């Protein structure tokens, strides 16, 4: 089972060291620590993008704002790794805001995941790594 991320899951010192290589996207990771999904939104072309970065991949502008996403999306495609123990689901999820992201579908029977299924974001509690957004069926 995944557990919503809490500020206590990762120490401040570990957080600083893990985000030191890319401080410009630290707001994304700070929000993830609180269980919130942020998207970089380009104010020049008025479009959000995934993955977190400060240059818009759609128009090359550096006019980026961080906006909280709804955390909801739809499974675009899914693949189940059955040789792993336990099996896990890797999927592309199209967020309600538009971008599509590669992620895992968790906290469910992997054989029950279908294309078009509605999902919501969750963050796993990990003491030694940054929290990655994953999704679970609604």
C-alpha positions as CSV (number, residue, x, y, z in Angstrom):
1,X,0.0,0.0,0.0
2,X,1.1,3.5,-0.6
3,X,1.0,6.1,2.1
4,X,0.4,9.8,1.5
5,X,3.7,11.7,1.7
6,X,4.2,13.6,4.9
7,X,6.9,16.2,5.8
8,X,8.4,13.7,8.3
9,X,9.0,11.0,5.7
10,X,12.2,12.5,4.4
11,X,14.6,14.5,6.6
12,X,15.2,18.1,5.7
13,X,18.9,17.3,5.2
14,X,18.2,14.5,2.8
15,X,15.7,16.6,1.0
16,X,18.2,19.5,0.5
17,X,20.9,17.0,-0.7
18,X,18.5,15.3,-3.2
19,X,17.3,18.6,-4.6
20,X,20.6,20.4,-4.8
21,X,21.3,19.4,-8.4
22,X,18.2,21.2,-9.7
23,X,17.2,23.9,-7.2
24,X,15.0,25.6,-9.9
25,X,12.5,22.8,-9.6
26,X,12.6,22.6,-5.8
27,X,9.0,24.0,-5.6
28,X,7.8,20.8,-7.4
29,X,9.5,18.6,-4.8
30,X,8.4,20.7,-1.8
31,X,4.8,20.3,-3.0
32,X,5.3,16.5,-3.5
33,X,6.5,16.3,0.1
34,X,3.1,17.6,1.1
35,X,1.2,15.3,-1.2
36,X,0.5,17.9,-3.9
37,X,1.1,17.6,-7.6
38,X,2.5,20.8,-9.2
39,X,2.7,21.4,-12.9
40,X,5.0,23.9,-14.6
41,X,2.7,26.2,-16.5
42,X,4.1,28.4,-19.3
43,X,2.6,31.9,-19.2
44,X,3.9,32.7,-22.7
45,X,2.0,29.9,-24.5
46,X,-0.5,29.3,-21.7
47,X,0.1,25.6,-21.5
48,X,1.2,23.2,-18.7
49,X,3.9,20.7,-19.3
50,X,5.3,17.5,-17.7
51,X,8.1,16.8,-16.5
52,X,9.1,19.6,-14.1
53,X,11.5,22.0,-15.7
54,X,11.8,25.8,-16.0
55,X,12.0,26.0,-19.8
56,X,8.8,25.4,-21.7
57,X,9.3,22.4,-24.1
58,X,6.5,23.7,-26.2
59,X,7.7,27.2,-26.9
60,X,11.1,27.5,-25.2
61,X,10.0,30.4,-22.9
62,X,11.3,30.7,-19.4
63,X,8.1,32.4,-18.2
64,X,7.0,29.5,-15.9
65,X,4.7,29.4,-13.0
66,X,4.1,26.5,-10.7
67,X,0.4,25.6,-10.5
68,X,-1.3,22.9,-8.4
69,X,-2.8,20.2,-10.5
70,X,-6.1,18.5,-9.7
71,X,-4.2,15.2,-9.3
72,X,-6.7,13.4,-11.5
73,X,-6.2,11.8,-14.9
74,X,-7.1,9.0,-17.3
75,X,-5.0,5.9,-18.1
76,X,-3.8,6.3,-21.7
77,X,-1.9,3.1,-21.9
78,X,-0.7,0.4,-19.4
79,X,1.8,-2.4,-19.3
80,X,2.1,-5.0,-16.5
81,X,5.5,-6.3,-15.6
82,X,4.5,-9.9,-14.6
83,X,8.0,-11.2,-14.1
84,X,8.5,-8.9,-11.2
85,X,7.6,-10.0,-7.7
86,X,5.0,-8.6,-7.1
87,X,3.9,-7.6,-10.6
88,X,3.6,-3.9,-11.1
89,X,1.8,-1.6,-13.6
90,X,3.6,1.0,-15.7
91,X,1.3,3.5,-17.4
92,X,0.9,6.7,-19.3
93,X,-1.6,8.9,-17.5
94,X,-3.1,11.9,-19.2
95,X,-3.7,14.5,-16.5
96,X,-7.0,16.5,-16.5
97,X,-4.8,19.5,-17.2
98,X,-3.5,18.1,-20.5
99,X,0.0,16.7,-20.1
100,X,0.7,12.9,-20.2
101,X,3.1,11.4,-17.8
102,X,4.8,8.0,-17.4
103,X,4.0,6.6,-13.9
104,X,3.0,3.6,-11.9
105,X,-0.6,2.5,-11.1
106,X,-0.6,1.3,-7.4
107,X,-2.9,0.1,-4.7
108,X,-5.0,-2.1,-7.0
109,X,-5.2,-5.4,-8.8
110,X,-2.9,-4.8,-11.8
111,X,-5.1,-7.1,-13.9
112,X,-8.1,-4.8,-13.4
113,X,-6.4,-1.6,-14.9
114,X,-8.0,-0.6,-18.2
115,X,-7.3,2.1,-20.8
116,X,-9.7,5.0,-20.1
117,X,-9.8,4.4,-16.4
118,X,-10.0,7.4,-14.1
119,X,-7.1,7.7,-11.6
120,X,-5.9,10.0,-8.9
121,X,-2.4,10.9,-7.7
122,X,-0.8,9.4,-4.6
123,X,2.8,9.7,-3.2
124,X,4.7,6.8,-1.6
125,X,6.4,7.4,1.7
126,X,10.1,6.9,1.2
127,X,12.7,7.9,3.7
128,X,15.7,8.0,1.4
129,X,14.3,9.3,-1.9
130,X,12.2,12.1,-3.4
131,X,8.5,11.3,-3.6
132,X,7.4,10.3,-7.1
133,X,3.8,10.9,-8.1
134,X,2.0,7.6,-8.8
135,X,-1.7,6.9,-9.4
136,X,-4.5,4.7,-8.0
137,X,-7.9,4.0,-9.5
138,X,-10.8,6.3,-8.4
